[in-house]
């Protein structure tokens, strides 16, 4: 008996809702149902939530809030509204894996301080470098971290770096004033990359550095992309850029190896010389992976912070006036006058009380790292909830800084809120535990110096004060903060 076309159409149309329902619940059947059937002796259960569609999980919902409507904090608010606060954990499926989101201070602290259970895990570690500081564990991590901290984050290192970064900052701002109109993000990237390139690999401005910067932009854009290695995807492009960077740095590495004398003039030199307990040095891959990952961290965080400094000081003229006028005698102008044109020092920066409050407020609102990824090495229970082995933990630090329960009027730029310390556990811009960002003081130092020269010498105005925001791969206005810029 033949089945008519109409019957086939009816079967297909009628089956679509069933297919959609099956796809919507597929991840729950695959990942969650076995855990529920197994049960827990203590009665613990999975955190509330939903794992979404096969492969995609909740990425479409994530992209809806972060890209389409531009309200990233509503991603967490929607979960709190639907499932309640609980202990601040929600199950989901993001960036290719089943995951537990954490968004409240207590659970975030627990994850950060339980390094053995929750080791750091970047979603696209092949883009960052599998042998880099952010990827290795145990003694390898401790050895690398100690060295990097000594080179870029200790007081003696910061004194040296303060002198190194200022000539390019001063020259850049003078050029901006001559141009009269700039895009702050584009220009801050240039000067930041020149300083980072010099500090980390002795790279000087020129065509090679310009090429490297362009490749790093591609890498950064792919770090948090969905890991689909197909032509046209951000992840695929990031891998291509990564391979080209490896080739460039391998050439630079060979040049350093062929020098007659071993000298330490930059971070790469130092990485080539450190040894483990057995006297073994890092392999070429380890050196290159670490240079790439450290440049990514230093470049992105500093450039974005400088951009947001220009943005917020233009949007909040009262803060700019206080920074430039009301605090002149106490810090910025007195430093400038006493130095008679000399560069300021890291010791000077430490005395700039209001400037440092502005620094913290910029970093809080910039939210450069919206979330941090951790793996789960063994199944554990936390306050009545199961955290399954081999899932990801996504520590949603951004939500700490934009939550009105933690900061009054959180989206307002108010450096005076730092007259008192933040509530415990609510300020985690650089992560926490043994994995707290190794260059956190370097970022603060460079931003404070940047603010100093802005406040005593320049004025600017936003050309698009109501420009829409974009939040991926990092938050910034879509016009990259276009301003008119001139000397006072």
TASULRA-V292640 format. One line per field, one symbol per residue. ss: DSSP state (h for helix, s for strand, l for the rest). phi: phi as a letter, one per 30 degrees, with the letter a starting at -180 (. if undefined). burial: + if it has 16 or more other ideal C-beta (glycine too) atoms within 10 Angstrom, else -. A space follows every 10 residues. Layout:
ss->???
phi->???
burial->???
This chain:
ss->llllhhhhhh hhhhhhhhhh hhhhhhhhhh hhhhhhhhll llllssllsl llslllslhh hhhhhhhhll lllhhhhhhh hhhlllllss ssssllssss ssllhhhhhh hhhlllllls llllhhhhll lllllllhhh hhhhhhhhhh hhllhhhhhh hhhhhhhhhh hhhhhhhhhl ssshhhhhhh hhhhhhhhhh hlllllhhhh hhhhhhhhhh hhllllllll lllhhhhhhh hhhhhhhhhh hhhhhhhlll llllllhhhh hhhlslllll sllhhhhhhh hhhhhhhhhh hhhhhhhhhh hhhhhlhhhh hhhhhhllll lhhhhhhhhl lllllhhhhh llhhhhhhhh hhhhhhllll lsssslllls ssllssslll lsssslhhhh hhllllllll llllhhhhhl llllllllll llhhhllllh hhhhhhhhhh hhhhhhhsss ssllllllss lllllsslll lssssssl
phi->.dcdeddddd dddddeeddd ddddcedddd cceeddddib ecidbdedka cideidicdd dededdcdci bdddddeddd ddcidhcibb dabbhibdbc dcbceddedd ddccdddbde addcddddkd cdedcdbidd dddddedded dbbdeddddd deddddeddd dddddedddi bbcedddddd dddddddddc bhdceleddd ddddddeddd dcdcdddcdb ejdddddddd dddddedddd dddddddddd bdbccadded ddcdbcdcid dddedddded dddddedddd dddddddddd dddddbdddd dddccdcedd bddddddddh jdddcddded ddddeddded ddddddhdcd abcbccdadb cbhibdcddi dcccdddedd dccddcbdhd dddbeddddb dddeicbbdc iaidceedcd ddddddddde dedddcbbba bddbdcddcc bbdbdadddh hdbdbadd
burial->---------- ---------- ----+-++-- ++-------- ---+-++-++ +++--++++- ++--++---- -++-+++-++ -----+-+++ ++++++++++ +++++-++++ ++-++-++++ +++++-+++- ++++++---- +-+++-++-- +++---++-- ++--++-++- -++--++--- -++++-++++ ++++++++++ +-+-----+- -++-++++++ +++++++--- ---++++++- ++-+++-++- -++--+---- -----+++++ ++-------- -+---+++++ ++++++++++ ++++++++++ ++++-+--++ -+++--++-- +++-++---- --++++-++- -+-+++++++ ++++++++++ +++++++--+ -+--++++-- ++++++++++ +++--++--+ --+++-++-- -+--++++++ +++-+-++++ ++++++++++ ++++++++++ -+----+--- +-+++++--+ +++-+---
